C-alpha cells in the first residue's frame, strides 16, 4: 500500500477524516506533479475514507481489482 507523506503526516486515515483534511490531502496529492503516482495515492486516500465510513467490504473489492494507469 503506498504512503504519501503530507503536511499532516501519512495520509492513511485513522478514524474519520474531516472534509477539510480530505480536500487538503487530495490537493497535496495532485500537486506532486506525477500524474500516475497521484492516481494511485488518490485511490488509496479515497479507499481509506470509504473504509472509515463503513464501506470496507466495497473497498476490499476495489483493492482486489487489477488497476491500470497510463
Contact map, one row per residue, 1 for C-alpha under 8 A:
1110000000000000000000000000000000000000000100000000000000000000000000
1111000000000000000000000000000000000001100100000000000000000000000000
1111100001110000000000000000000000000000100000000000000000000000000000
0111110001100000000000000000100000000000100000000000000000000000000000
0011111111100000000000000000000000000000000000000000000000000000000000
0001111111100000000000001001000000000000000000000000000000000000000000
0000111110000000000000000000000000000000000000000000000000000000000000
0000111111100000000000000000000000000000000000000000000000000000000000
0000111111100000000000000000000000000000000000000000000000000000000000
0011110111110000000000000000000000000000000000000000000000000000000000
0011110111111000000000001000000000000000000010000000000000000000000000
0010000001111100000000000000000000000000000110010000000000000000000000
0000000000111111100000000000000000000000000010011001000000000000000000
0000000000011111100000000000000000000000000000000001000000000000000000
0000000000001111100000000000000000000000000000000001000000000000000000
0000000000001111110000000000000000000000000000001001100000000000000000
0000000000001111111011000000000000000000000000001000000000000000000000
0000000000000001111111000000000000000000000000000000000000000000000000
0000000000000000111111100000000000000000000000000000000000000000000000
0000000000000000011111110000000000000000000000000000000000000000000000
0000000000000000111111111000000000000000000000000000000000000000000000
0000000000000000111111111100000000000000000010000000000000000000000000
0000000000000000001111111110000000000000000000000000000000000000000000
0000000000000000000111111111000000000000000000000000000000000000000000
0000010000100000000011111111100000000000000000000000000000000000000000
0000000000000000000001111111110000000000010010000000000000000000000000
0000000000000000000000111111111000000000000000000000000000000000000000
0000010000000000000000011111111100000000000000000000000000000000000000
0001000000000000000000001111111100000100110000000000000000000000000000
0000000000000000000000000111111111100100000000000000000000000000000000
0000000000000000000000000011111110000000000000000000000000000000000000
0000000000000000000000000001111111100100000000000000000000000000000000
0000000000000000000000000000011111100100000000000000000000000000000000
0000000000000000000000000000010111111100000000000000000000000000000000
0000000000000000000000000000010111111110000000000000000000000000000000
0000000000000000000000000000000001111111000000000000000000000000000011
0000000000000000000000000000000001111111100000000000000000000000000000
0000000000000000000000000000110111111111110000000000000000000000000000
0000000000000000000000000000000000111111111000000000000000000000000010
0100000000000000000000000000000000011111111100000000000000000000000000
0111000000000000000000000000100000001111111110000000000000000000000000
0000000000000000000000000100100000000111111111000000000000000000000000
0000000000000000000000000000000000000011111111100000000000000000000000
1100000000010000000000000000000000000001111111110000000000000000000000
0000000000111000000001000100000000000000111111111000000000000000000000
0000000000000000000000000000000000000000011111111100000000000000000000
0000000000000000000000000000000000000000001111111110000000100000000000
0000000000011000000000000000000000000000000111111111000000000000000000
0000000000001001100000000000000000000000000011111111100000000000000000
0000000000000000000000000000000000000000000001111111111100100000000000
0000000000000000000000000000000000000000000000111111111100100000000000
0000000000001111000000000000000000000000000000011111111100000000000000
0000000000000001000000000000000000000000000000001111111000000000000000
0000000000000000000000000000000000000000000000000111111100000000000000
0000000000000000000000000000000000000000000000000111111111100000000000
0000000000000000000000000000000000000000000000000111011111110000000000
0000000000000000000000000000000000000000000000000000001111111000000000
0000000000000000000000000000000000000000000000000000001111111100000000
0000000000000000000000000000000000000000000000100110001111111110000000
0000000000000000000000000000000000000000000000000000000111111111000000
0000000000000000000000000000000000000000000000000000000011111111100000
0000000000000000000000000000000000000000000000000000000001111111100000
0000000000000000000000000000000000000000000000000000000000111111110000
0000000000000000000000000000000000000000000000000000000000011111110000
0000000000000000000000000000000000000000000000000000000000001111111000
0000000000000000000000000000000000000000000000000000000000000011111100
0000000000000000000000000000000000000000000000000000000000000000111110
0000000000000000000000000000000000000000000000000000000000000000011111
0000000000000000000000000000000000010010000000000000000000000000001111
0000000000000000000000000000000000010000000000000000000000000000000111
